């Protein structure tokens, strides 16, 4: 995959605590560059409590360092926009320039967030890179008008991005870029939409220049301007202006520990890149969402979620396809998975119609069992997995939990220009099912005998369940006793099926949480007769490989 999105992982280092000024629900202060946060339909006017995040190091370079040479000319207001009036004082500047500053709403594969951007041309805006990182949809709102935008270019190292608007903003002021760096002690003002609220302006002074911000892990933002202007989440991407109303920086960071400090990226350091991005006019690729994941970030998820008992040169690529397929269905966004299907399915079908049949399904325990080369562009791949679904969508119109043994025809294709294996046809492997979970019998792992348990006593045993097996525990009980059987996960990830049978092999009790990812189960029942009791712990997912603790308690009826 050619695309990539860098995510900054919070760490703990002695020093200050800093937050990116991006509104995104619970992680509104999180230092995330791949997007993140709760849906922005939540009330953004409420107070967000900053999370404890990375304690990076601010490195203040020698303030005598020679500033970068100004590139290009100052951007003037176009004839279709209101003229920029050089006013005396920031209150007048705020009124003159406010129409150039927009609230930015961003949606990604698994997040929604809000920030700020500002116009430098009727159809070009600048913002902070972390505001739009991982975005699949971007909308800028000027007054009451919302306009879609795409990313023309971005730089993680300077936290800056240029946006192309779908249409020019009419009758709006555009901001000019300052001809030189601001000086320490100079008065500046930050404009932004804190917490998604109406546009605000805060005034402060430049307290340091040419700093860098170390997030750890090799992620550093350079050429920072430090000020004491007060800002809040949602102001990220807004302009930092000087006394002439010219942009000297882009708001990106607030120091939550050293109260009153804010950091902006020095726009002079990014001026050349910004000009190049806006010059070629080619939007960058947007992420492809498969469920809640960006396709570029799915490789690691694929290795963990799609297991295999075979080796094949195309195995990693097949794991990506099946991981994307299951992720789309399990996230409730099955329509995202339609792009993973071959022509045999898509030619006479639609994404909506195909997704409707997957609406109640959840797939888990996917294991690739066999890969056969049919020809250079076709593979035959056998997989086993378990699904849960509403009864009407079961293979027989009644099964809510199904074990599948499927052989897929995979054809070579493309996804967003990259080579990709597509699911073209699927059929039940001969002799392999589908089978209702109640009727599926994994391989017998262990048969264990529990000494008879006296009334009022308990038995506790710990065991390891191998993939695709079940353990049988046997004991004798008296009629009329109340029995509680509990299963506790110790270090496994499979979803177990807990069943209890009597002497005639009739099912007495079973857990009802199959397929929901619950690893701990408990059943309680009263025995009808004296005799042996069989307790089965079944690995429905073929994952297993971990230990569990079984507790059997007997009480008087």
N, C-alpha and C positions, 0 to 999 in steps of 0.2 A: 504494500500500500504506500502511495506517495505522500498522502496527507498525514499530518501529525499535529497533536495539540499537547502543549506542555502543561502539566499540572504541578503546582507548587505545593509541596507537602509541609504542613506545619511542623516545627521542631521546637525544642526547648533549649535556649542558650541564655546565659546570664546577660542581662541588658534590658532594653526597652521592649514593650509589646506594641506591635503595629498592626493596623487593619487596613485593607484595601477599602476604599470608600465606595463600595458597590452594594446596593440594597439587594438582598437575596434571601429573605426570610431568616431562618435560624443561623445561616452562615453569612450574614450580611457583612461581617468583619473578617471573614476567612480569607486567607491569602491564596485563593484558588484562581488559576488561569484557565482552567478548562470549563469554567462555568460552575454553577452550583447554587443551591438555595431553594427555598420553598417556592411554590407557585406564587406569582405576583398578584394573584387575585386576592391574597390575604390583605388585611388592612395595613397599608404601609404607613399610616399616620401614627401607629402605635410605637412605643419605645422599644428599640432593639437592644438587648443586653449584649455587649461585645463578648465574643468567645475568647478564651485564653489561647493565643496562637503563637506563631514563631517569634522568638526574641532575637531579631537580627541585629547586625552591627552597622551603625552609621559611621562611614569613614569620611571625615571632612578633609578634602584635599587642600593643599596650600592655596589660600585665596588669591595669591599673587599669580596663579597660573594664567597664562595667556588665553583669553576666550577664543572659541572657534570663530573663524571668519564668517561674516554674514553671507549667505548664498541667496541669489535671486533678489527680486524687488518686493517691496511692500505690496500686499494684496489690497487693492482699492475696492470700494463699493461699486458694483456694476450699475449701469444706467437704469436697470429695471428695479434697483433696490433704493431704499432711502439713503441719503448721503450721511456719511459719518461726520458728526459735528464734534470738534475738539472742545469739550466743555471743561470748566474749571471745577474740579472736585469729583469724587466718585459717585455721589448721589446723581449728578447730572449725567455722568457716563453710563450709569446703570440704566437710566431712561433711554439714552441714545442707542445703547447696544443690546438691550434685552431681547429684541426680536431675533438676534443671531444665535441665542442659546436655547437648546432643545433638551427635553427630557427623552431619554433613550430606554425603550423597553426591548428586552432581549429574551428569546426563547431558544433553548438548546434541546438536546435529546432527553435530558433528565432534569432540567432546571429552568427557572424563569427568574430574571433579575432586572434591575433598573439602574441607570447611571445618567450621565450628562454628555452632551456633545455640542460643538459650536461650528457655525458656518464660516468658511473661508472663501467660498464662492457660492452662487445660488444653488448649485447641485453637489457641492463637496463639503464634507464636515470632518473635523478631527475629534478624536476621543482617546481614551486610554485603552491600551490593548486588552487589559483584563476585563474591561466592560463587555467586549464583543467576542472574547475567546470562546470557541466552541459553539458559536451562535448558528442556528439554522434559520432564524427569522429575526430581523432587526427593524424596529419602527421608531422614527424620530417624530416627536410632537412639538410643533411650533405654534404656540397659542392653542387653538382648537383643532389644528390641522395635523393629521398623522400621515407620514410619508415613509414608505418602505425604503430600506437601504441595504447595500451589500458592502463587504470589505474589499477595498482596493489593495491594501497592503498593511502589514503590521510588523512590529518589532518588539519581541518580549524583553530584550535587553534594555530598552528605553521606555517600555510600556506606552507605546504610542501606536495609533492606527488611523488610517484615512478611510472615509466612507464615501460611496457614491450613492446619491439619492435617486430614486426612481423618477423624480420630476423636480424641476427647480422650485425653490421657495419664492413665492411672489412677494414683493414689497417688504423684504426683510433686509436688515443691515447685515453686512458680512464683516468679519473682524480682520484687522491687519496684523501681520506678524511684526514684532519689534525688530529694529535694525541691529540691536546689540543686547547683550546680557544685562539684566538688572544688577545694580550694585548693592552690596551689603549695607543695610540701613535704609534703603529706598522703600518708599511706601508702595504696596501692591494690594490688589483685591482679588478674591476668588469668587467666581460666579458658578452656581450649580443648583440642582434640584435635590436638596437634602431629603432623604426618605421619600422621594417621589412627590414632595410638596411643591408649591409654587416656587418660582425662581427666587433665589436669595443671593445677596452679596455680603461678603465679610471682608473687612479691611485689616491689614497687618503690615509688618515690615519684613524685608529679607534679612534673615539672621545668619545665613551661611550659604556658600555657593560650592558647586562642583563636588558634592558628596556622592557616595554610592551606597547602595542598600543591599546587603548580603542576606539572601533568604536561606542559604545553606543548599547543599546539593548542586552547587554550580550555577544557581539562578541569582543573578545580580542585576539591579537597575542602576545605571550610571547617570552622571551629570544631573544630580538633583539640586533643586532650589529649596532651601529650608526657610519657612516663614512662620510667623506666629498668628497668621489668620486662622480663625476658627471655622472648621468645616465638619460635616456629618456624612454618614453613608448615603450614597445616592449622588454625591457631588463628584465622584470619580469621572474623569473625562472633561470636566468643565475647564474654562480658561482662567488662567492667572494673568491679570492685566496690570499694566503700569499706569502711571498718572496721565498718559496720553490716550489710554484706551487700547493700546497695542498688546498683543498676546506675548508674554514672556515665558509661559510654561503651561503644562497640562496637569491638573490636580490628580494625584494618584494615591497618596498615603497620609494617614493621620497617626501620629504617635500617641497611643493611648496611655502610656506610662508617664511620659514627660508632657504634662498637660499644656496645651496651647501651641504645640508644634505641628506643622503640616508640611508635606513634601510635594513638590510638583516637578515633573520632568522638564528639563530645560529644552525649549523648543528649538533653540539655535542648533543644538547637537543633532536634532532629527530633521532639520529643514531640508537637507539634500534628499533624504529618503522619501520624505513626504512629497516633494516635488516630483520625484521619479514615479512614485505610485500613482499620483493623480495624472501624470503625463501620459502613461500608456493606456489608462482607462480600462484595464482588464480586471474584473472582479476575481478574487481568489475563490477556490473551491469551498463550498460549504460542506459541513459534515453530513454523512449519510447516517440516519438514525435507524437502528434495528431495535425496536423496543426502546428501552431506556439507555442503550449504549450507542456511542459513536462507533461506527464500523472500524475506524482506525485504532480504537482502543480495545478491540474485541479479542486480539490474539491471546493475551494472557488469560482472559475469561474462558476462551476456547480450550486451552490446555487443561484448565482445572475442571471444566464442566463436561467435556466430551472425552470419555475414556476409550481405550482401544486394547484389544488383545492381539493385534497384528501390527506388523511394521510395513510401511509402504512409502515410497518417495512423496506421494501426494497426500499422505496422512495429515500433516499440519493444515493444508488448504481445505481438506474435507472437514476437519474439526472446526475451522472458522465458519464454513457454510452451515453446519448443523448447529453450532453455538448461536449463530445469528438467527437461524430458523426458530430454535427453541426460545431464545430471548424475546423475539417478536411476539410469539404466541403467549408466553408466560406473563409478559408485561401488559397484556390486554390490548396490544397494538398489532394484531396479526396482519393488518394491511401492509405494515412495514416489510413483512416477509414475502410479499408478492414478488418483489424484485429478485428474490433468490430462486425463483422457479423457472424451469425451462419452457420452451415453446409448446410442448405437448400439453401443458397445463394452462399456460397463459393465452394461447391463441383464441380459444373459445370461452374465456372466463374473464372476470373482472376482479380487481383487488377487493372490492366491497363484498362481492358474492362469495369469494373464496374465504375471506376473513370471517364471514357470518358463520361458517361451519366450524370455525376454531374458537368462537367467542367464549365458550365456557371451559375450554381445555387448558390443562397444565401438563407439561412434559418434563420428565425427570429420569435420572438413572440411564442416560443415553450411553450405549457402549457399541463401538464399531467392532464387528466380529470378523468380517471378511472383506477384502478389496480385490477385485478381479479386473484386469485390463481387458476390455472388449476390443477396443481399437485406440488409436491415438487421441481420440476426442471423446471417448465414452468409457465410463467405469461402472461396474456392478458392485454395489456396496451393501452388505448386510449389516443391519443394526438391530439391537434390542433396546427397548425402553419401556417405561410405564407411563400411562396417561390417566388423569382423572378428568371427568367431564360430567355434565348433566346427563341423566339417563337417556334422554331423547337423542343425544348426540353420540351415544355409545355404538359400537360396531353392530350390536344386535338390537339397538333401540332400548336397552335396559341397563347395560353395564356402566357403572359409575367409576370403576377402577379397572383398567385393562392392561395386560401385559402384551406387548407387541414384539413380533419378530418380522421385520420388514426388509425387503431387498429393494434398494433404490437404484434407478438408472440415473447416473450423473453425467451431464454433458458439459463440455468445455464451452464457456461463454465469457461475457464481460459484465462487470459491474462498475459503472462510472469510469469506464475506460481501462480498468484493470482486469487481468485474467481472473476468472472465478469459476468454480464448479457449481453448476445449477442443478437443482432437483427437478428432473424431467418426468419421471414416472415412479410410482411406488406400488408394490404388490406384496401380499403376505408371502413370506418364505414358505415353500411347501413343507407341510408338517409342523409349522412353527406358530400357528395361532391366527388371529388374536385369541386371547384367553382371558376370561374374567379373573380378576385377582383372587377371588375365592376359590377358583378351580386350578390356579397355577401352583404347581408344587416344585419349589427349588430343590436342588440336591440336598440330601440329608447331611448335615454337618456333624452334629454330636447328639447322641442319646445319653441323657444323664438321669440318674435315679436320686430322688430326694428321699431321705428317710422320712417315715410317717411323722407328721407334725401334730403335736398335741394341741388341744384347744387352748388358746391364749398365747401360743408361741408363734414365732416367725422363722422363716428360713431366708437367708441372704446368700446369693451365689453370684459370682462374677465370671464372665466368659467373653471370648472373642468370636464374633460372627464373621465367617468368611464370605466373600462376594458370592451372591447367587445361591445361598444355602439357608437352611433353617435349623435351629436347635430344638430338640425335644426334651422337656423336663417332666419326669414322672413322679408321682407321689400318691399315697393313699389318704383318703379323707372319710370322715363319718358323715352320715346323712344329717341334714339340718344344720350344717355348719355354715357360717358366713365366711367366705373366702375373698381376700383382697390380693390381687396380683398386680405388682407394679414393676414397670420397666424404666430404668434411668440410664440415659446416655452417659458414657464416660469419655470416650474420645473417638466417636464415629460420626459419620455424616449421613448414613442411609436413613430412610423413613421406614421404621419397622412395622410389621403387622403382628399383633399380639392376639393369639387365639387360645381358647381353653376348650378341651374336649372331654367327654365323660367316657366310661368304660365301653360303651357301645359305639364310640367314635362319633358321637353326635356333638355338634358345636353348642357349647353352653354360653360362651361370652367372647366378645372380640372388641378391640378398640375401634373407634369410629372416626379416627383422624387420619386415615390413610391418604397419603399424597399431599398433605398440607404442610409437610416439612417439620411436623412436630416429632421430636426425637424421644420424648418421654411419654409413657402411656400408663393407664391404670384401668383395671376392670374390677368390678365387685359383683358377686352373685352368691346365691344360697344353694348348697348341694341338695339334690333330691334323693340321692342314694349313697350308701357306703360303697367305696371301691376306689379303683385307680383314677387318677386325674392326669391328663396330658396337657402340658402347656407348650405351645409352639411359638417361637419367635422367628418370623420370616423376614428375609431381606428382599423387599419388593423391587429394589432399585438395581440390584446386581453391583452395588458399590461396596458396602460392608467394609471388612477389613479393620474394624474397630471393636472396642469392648463395651459391654453393657453390664448393668447390675440388675439382677432379678430378685425381687422380694416377694415372698408368699407368706401371708399372715392368715391364721385360722382363729376365728372367734366363735363362741357359742351362738347357736341360732336363736 
